[in-house]
């Protein structure tokens, strides 16, 4: 009988190992939750960044297909790209203003001015300038926009 009292019962072994096992499991669960939260943040940022990209793409596409700047499209573009400096980067926001918004405003002004011009050199110069702006905007749509957003929209696995 004395021998039985000296040998610990199997429940003593289980209780000794159970606490560290629960701690290891809790750490594993916490890491999984952290990874899930990090992936959710990445996905949310991707969605917001893609929305800005898509808005710029659609705005440029509307100018190229219609040949003029539509006020409603301009309004949607401004609202969509307003937060670009915080969601993407200041350099992207500057690019969107410099290479998309400013030329679109200039094109809109030239379109309005063309109505008042008589035929002649002034109207030819106006149309030539409009054509140049549309060419630049088309280049932004076909080449530059993807390059500027590449680092922010590339999915890494």
C-alpha positions in Angstrom: 0.0 0.0 0.0 2.8 2.4 0.8 4.0 2.0 -2.8 0.7 3.2 -4.2 0.8 6.4 -2.2 4.2 7.4 -3.5 3.4 7.1 -7.2 1.4 10.1 -8.4 -2.0 9.4 -9.9 -2.4 9.9 -13.7 -4.7 12.9 -13.1 -1.8 14.7 -11.5 0.2 14.3 -14.7 -2.7 15.5 -16.8 -3.3 18.6 -14.7 0.4 19.4 -14.8 0.5 19.3 -18.6 -3.0 20.8 -19.2 -2.1 24.3 -18.1 0.9 24.7 -20.5 -1.1 23.1 -23.3 -4.0 25.6 -22.8 -1.5 28.4 -22.8 0.1 27.2 -26.1 -3.4 26.8 -27.6 -4.3 30.3 -26.5 -1.2 31.8 -28.1 -1.9 29.9 -31.3 -5.5 31.2 -31.4 -4.2 34.8 -30.7 -1.7 34.5 -33.6 -4.4 33.3 -35.9 -6.7 36.1 -34.9 -3.9 38.6 -35.5 -3.2 37.2 -38.9 -6.9 37.4 -39.8 -7.1 41.0 -38.7 -4.0 41.9 -40.7 -5.4 40.2 -43.8 -8.8 42.0 -43.3 -6.9 45.4 -43.1 -5.0 44.5 -46.3 -8.2 43.6 -48.0 -10.0 46.8 -46.9 -7.1 48.9 -48.0 -7.0 47.1 -51.4 -10.8 47.7 -51.9 -10.4 51.5 -51.1 -7.3 51.8 -53.3 -9.0 49.9 -56.2 -12.0 52.2 -55.9 -9.7 55.2 -56.4 -8.0 53.5 -59.3 -11.3 52.4 -60.9 -12.8 55.9 -60.5 -9.8 57.5 -62.3 -10.0 54.8 -65.0 -13.7 55.3 -65.5 -13.3 59.1 -65.6 -10.5 58.9 -68.2 -12.5 56.4 -70.2 -15.5 58.7 -70.2 -13.5 61.6 -71.6 -11.9 59.4 -74.2 -15.1 57.8 -75.4 -17.3 60.9 -75.3 -14.6 63.3 -76.4 -15.6 65.8 -73.6 -15.6 66.2 -69.9 -19.0 65.3 -68.3 -19.8 67.3 -65.1 -21.4 64.3 -63.4 -18.3 62.1 -64.1 -16.0 64.9 -62.9 -18.0 65.1 -59.6 -17.8 61.3 -59.1 -14.0 61.5 -59.8 -13.4 64.3 -57.3 -15.4 62.5 -54.6 -13.6 59.2 -55.2 -10.1 60.5 -55.3 -10.4 63.0 -52.5 -8.9 60.6 -49.9 -6.1 59.3 -52.2 -3.4 61.1 -50.2 -4.3 59.1 -47.1 -5.2 55.8 -48.6 -2.5 55.5 -51.3 0.2 58.2 -51.1 0.6 61.9 -51.5 2.5 61.3 -54.8 -0.5 59.5 -56.2 -2.8 62.2 -55.2 -0.5 64.8 -56.8 -0.4 62.6 -60.0 -4.2 62.4 -60.1 -4.5 66.2 -59.8 -1.6 67.0 -62.2 -2.1 64.5 -64.9 -5.9 63.8 -64.8 -7.9 66.5 -63.0 -6.0 69.6 -64.2 -6.0 68.6 -67.9 -9.7 67.7 -67.6 -10.5 71.1 -66.2 -8.5 72.7 -69.0 -10.3 70.6 -71.6 -13.6 71.6 -70.2 -12.6 75.3 -70.4 -11.5 74.9 -74.0 -14.8 73.2 -74.9 -16.8 76.0 -73.4 -14.6 78.6 -75.1 -14.9 76.9 -78.5 -18.7 77.7 -78.5 -17.8 81.5 -78.5 -15.0 81.4 -81.1 -15.6 82.2 -84.7 -14.1 79.8 -87.3 -10.5 80.6 -88.0 -7.1 80.4 -86.3 -8.5 80.7 -82.8 -10.9 77.8 -83.2 -8.2 75.7 -84.9 -5.8 76.4 -82.1 -8.5 75.5 -79.6 -9.3 72.2 -81.3 -5.6 71.5 -81.6 -5.1 72.0 -77.9 -8.1 69.9 -77.1 -6.7 67.1 -79.2 -3.4 67.3 -77.4 -5.0 67.1 -74.0 -7.2 64.2 -75.1 -4.0 62.4 -76.4 -2.3 63.0 -73.0 -5.4 61.7 -71.1 -5.5 58.7 -73.3 -1.9 58.0 -72.5 -2.7 58.2 -68.8 -5.5 55.7 -69.3 -3.6 53.2 -71.5 -0.1 53.4 -69.8 0.5 55.6 -66.8 -2.4 54.9 -64.5 -1.5 51.2 -64.1 2.2 52.1 -63.5 1.3 54.6 -60.7 -1.0 52.2 -58.9 0.9 49.0 -59.5 2.7 48.9 -56.1 -0.6 49.6 -54.3 -2.8 47.1 -56.1 -0.4 44.2 -56.5 -1.6 41.2 -54.5 1.2 39.3 -52.8 0.6 35.7 -51.8 
